[in-house]
Amino acid sequence: MEISKAILFFFSALGAFNGFILSIYFLFVAKNKHISNYFLAMMLLAISTRIGKSVFFYFNPDLAYIYLQLGISALCFAGPSLYLYIRSVYIKPKKISPHFWWHYITIFLVLLIVGIMYPFGERPDLWRGYFIRNIYRLWLVYIVLSAPMVYKMLRSQAGLKIKSEAFWVLSIFLGNFINCMSYLTAHYTSYITGALSFSFIFYLIILLFLFKNKHHSAFKADPEKYENKKIPKTEAESILDALDQLLQTETLYVNPTLKISDLAERLDVSSHKLSQILNDNLGKNFSSYINGFRIEKAKILLLEMEQFSIDAIGQECGFKAKSSFYNAFKKLTGLTPAQFKSQHKK
């Protein structure tokens, strides 16, 4: 093999090899067994398999048809894995929801039927034309479906510094988009472009992530920095605005088990810092702050949902017990829920 081709092979295969190793790490080795890790591993495995096929076929056109079919088919799972990865990071489910699996099951069944009816060895023209174009389009569709969640994650941190979780998700999202577009436009450039772009994007993301860890303050304020110190007003207001927007848009306060650490994680600040901001700037503790949102919702439901009992409305708004609902309502409005309903009833 010529030196130039050897170098091209090395760099194009590098991303695929390391992507495969990283997918194995997330699946079996990583100590953090968060659900999102499994979808990230599946995404890396799908793309790495496709990239590996591209590389070997580029340098060995006589590659067996079964490997070509498997390599192309694997990419079908890249889009769903990206979407489910971002979704699991965004909503943070405790376990994998059954409907998550239908993305994989549906695609697997379609590939199985198509593979049996139109094997690559008999219809290479169909696979290299119609099938592969639509697989790329499927990938792009899932990227587009993922975009609103990425936008909401970034918007929830509006006015704050770039946060590690949102930064990482945005990097994965953009990497998929760029790699997908490189494949969609490969007929204008080169067949190997997709493999090279994946290697480049893969290592760029890794380098940025390592940089983030080394210079953590560039992405997230150090919690120790603010211990025993007054947080600047502009920064506190920015975090409060982001917190208010997060609660208003996602109604997280209706979760009766909501903790300050849950919101602090979404805003990428420490629980201590968020508690300090609420106390210093609003004169409220976390419980009082959240109950304010719950009571406002309860007021609306008391007047609009005649068919609901008062106790049911309390539960609907996030109160675990009847007594805590009544006490919080009386404290904030000066009235019991029944009195409020009676006074404002049309």
N, C-alpha and C positions, 0 to 999 in steps of 0.2 A: 504494500500500500504506500502511495506517495506520502511525503511528509505533510503536505497541505491537507490531504484527505484524512490522514491520521489525526491531525489537530482538530479538524472539523468533527470527526467521529467522537473524539474525546469530549469536546465541549458540549456537543449535542446530546451525548449519552449521560453526561455527568448529572444533569438535573433529574433525569428519569431514574437513575440508580439511587441517588440520595432521596428522591421522593418516595421510592419504594421502601427504603430503609426507614425513613421517618414514619411512613404509614404503619409499618410493623411495630415501631416504637409506641405510637399512640394506641395501637390496638392491644398490645400485650405487655409492654414494659412500663409505660408512664404510671407514676404513682397516683396522679390526679385522674380518677376514673369518671370525670364529668361526661355527661351524655354527648356534648358537643365534640369531644375528642374522637369518638367513634365515627361521626360523620365526616370530620376533617380527615381521618385516616382513609375512609372510603373514597373521598374526593381525590386525595393524593394517589391512592392505589389505581383508581380509574384513569387518571391523567397519565400517570407514569407508565401504565401498561400500553396506552395509546402511543405515547412518546417512544417507548422502547420498540414497538412495532415499526414506527416510522423510521427510526434510526437504522435498525437492522435491514429493513427493506431497501432503504436508500443505498446502503453499501452492499447489499446482497439481494438483487432482484429475483433470485430463484427461491426465495423464502417460501416454505410450504403454505398452501392456501388456508389451512386451518388456523395458522398463527395470524395471518392477515385478517381473517374473519373475527377472531377473538380480540385482536387489538382494536379493530374498529368498533366492535360491539361494546367493549369496556367503556368507551367514552360516553355511552348513553347514561352511565351512572354518575358522571361528573357533575352535571347540572343539578339533579336531585340532591346529591350529597352536599353541594354548596348551599342550596336553598335550606336544607334541613340543618346544616351546621349553623348558618346565620340565625335561623329561627330558634334553634335550641339555645344559642347565646342570648338572643333577644328576650325570649319568654322564660328561660331558665326552668324547664320542667323538671320535676323530681324523677320521672321515669319516661321512657320512650313511649309516646302515645301510639296506640295500634294503627291509627290512620297514617302515621309516618311511614309504616312499612308498605302501604299500598303504592307509593311512588316506585319502590324497588320491585315489588311483585308484578305490577302492571308492565313495567318495562321488560322484566325478565321473561314474562310469558310471551310478549310480542316478539322479543328477540329469538326465543325458542321456536316459535311458529315460523317466523321468517327464515331462520337458519335452516330449518328442516325443509321448508318448501323451496327456498332459493339459496342453496349453499354457495359460498363464494367460488368454489371450484367449478361450478356449472354456470354461474351468472356473475363473473367478475365485473362486467360492464355495469350491471345493476348496482352492485356494491360501491364501485368507484364513482358512480354518478349519482343516481337518485338517492340511495341509502345514506351515503356519507354526507351529502349536502343537508339532508334532513336531520341527521344526528347532530351536526354543527348547529342547526337552527334550534333543535330541542335544547341544546346546551345554552344557547343565547336566550331562549324563552325563560329558562330557570334563572338566568342571571338578571333578567329584567324583573322577574317576580321577586327576587331578593332585594332589589334596589330600594323599595319603600322602607324595608326594615333597617337597612343601613342608614338611610336618610333620617329615620326617626331616632336611631341611636345617636347620630351626630347632632341632631336638633335638640335632643334632651340635654346635651352638654353645651348648648349655644352660649357663647360668651366666656367659656372656660378654656383652659389650655387643652391641647390634644391629649386624650386619655388613652391609657394602654390598651384596654379592651376594644374601644372603638377604633383605635389606630390599627390594631391587629386585624380586625374584621374588615376594615376598609382596604387594607393591603391585600388580603385574600380575595376580596371581591374584585378589585381592580386587576389583580394578577390574572384571575379567570377571564375577565373581559378582554384584556390585551391578548392573552393566549388564544382565546376563542376567535378573536378578529384576525389573528395571524394565520389561523387555519382557514378561515373563511376567504381570506384574500391570497392564499398560497399559490393559486393558479396564476396570479399576477407577479409573484416573486419566485419562491423556490419551495419545493416539497419539504425541505428540511427546516424551513423557517420556524414552524411551530415548535419543533424540538429545541432549537436554539433559543427561541423566545422564552420557553419554559425554564430552561437552565438559567438564563439571565434573570428572569423574574424571581425564580426560586431563591437564588443566592442574594439578590437584592433585598428581598423580604427578610431573609435570615440575618443579613448584615444590619438592617435597620432595627430588627428586634434586639440583636445583641447590643447595638448602640443605645437603644432605649434602656436596657438593663444597666449598662455602664453609666449612662448619664440620666438616671431616673428622673431627676428634677426637671429635665426638659419636657417630660410628658406628664408628670404627676407631681404635685407639690408634696414635699416631704412632711408627713404629719408631725414629726418632732419639731419642725421649725416653728409651729404655732403654739406649741405647748406653753401654757402660762403667758401667752401674749395675746394682745387684742388683734383680731383679724381685720385687715384693712376694709373700710366700708365698701369700696367699689367691688372688691372681690366677694365680700359677704353678700352683697346685693345680687351679684351675678349668679352665685350659687343658689340663692333663694329664688330667683326668677326661674332658673333651670329646674329646681325642685318643684315649684308651683306648676310649671308647665308639664312636668312629668306626671304629677298627680292628677292634673286636670285632664290630660289627654288619655291616660291609661287607667284612670280611676283605681289606682293601686290601694287606696285607703279602704276599699270595701273588703279587703283581705283581713280577716280577724287576727291572723297570726303575723301581720306585717311588723317587721322590726326595723329599727333605725339602721341597722347594718345592711338590710336589704336595699334601702334607698341610698345609703352611702356608697355601696358597691356600684349601683347604677350611675351615680354621679362621679364615681372614682375619687372619692375623698374618704378620709377616715371617719369612723363613727364618732370619735371624740371631737373632731373638727366640726362636723355637722351639728352635733349637740351644742357645741359652744356658740355656733352661729345662731341657732334658734333661741338660745338663752340671752345672748348679748344683744341681738337685733330685734327680736320679737317679744322677749320676756316670757317665753313659753318653753316648757319641756316638750319632748317628742310626743308624748301621749296627748297633751292638750292641743298641740298643733294638728295632729291627725284627726282628733275628735272634732275639730272645727270643720273640716271637710265632710266628715260623716254627718254632723248635725245639719249642715246646709243641704245635703242630699236628702236627709230625713224630712226636712221641712217641705221639700218639693213632693216627696212621695206621700206625706200625710194629707196633702191637699189634692193630689191628682189620683192616688190609688185608693179609692174608697173601698174596694174589695179586700184590701190587705188589712190584717189586724195590726195594731201598734207594735206588738212584739215581733211580728214578721218583718215589719219595716226596719226595726232596730237590727235584726239579723241581716237583712238585705244591705244595710249600710255599713256592716262590719263590726257590730258589737257582739261579743260572745255571750253576754248575759243581759237579761232584762233590766236588772238593777243598774248595771253600768250605763246602759242606754238612758234610763230615766234620770240618773244622777248627772250625766254629762249634758243632757238636754236642758235640765232645770238650771244648771250652773251657767250655761251660755245664753239662755233665752229668758230666764226668770220664770218660765212656765213649764208645766208638765206637757208631754206630747199631746195628751187629751185636751188640755186647756188651750194649747196653741191651735189645735185642729178646730176646736169649737169657736174660738175668736175669729179665725180667718175663713171659716166656712162660708161659702157664698149662699 
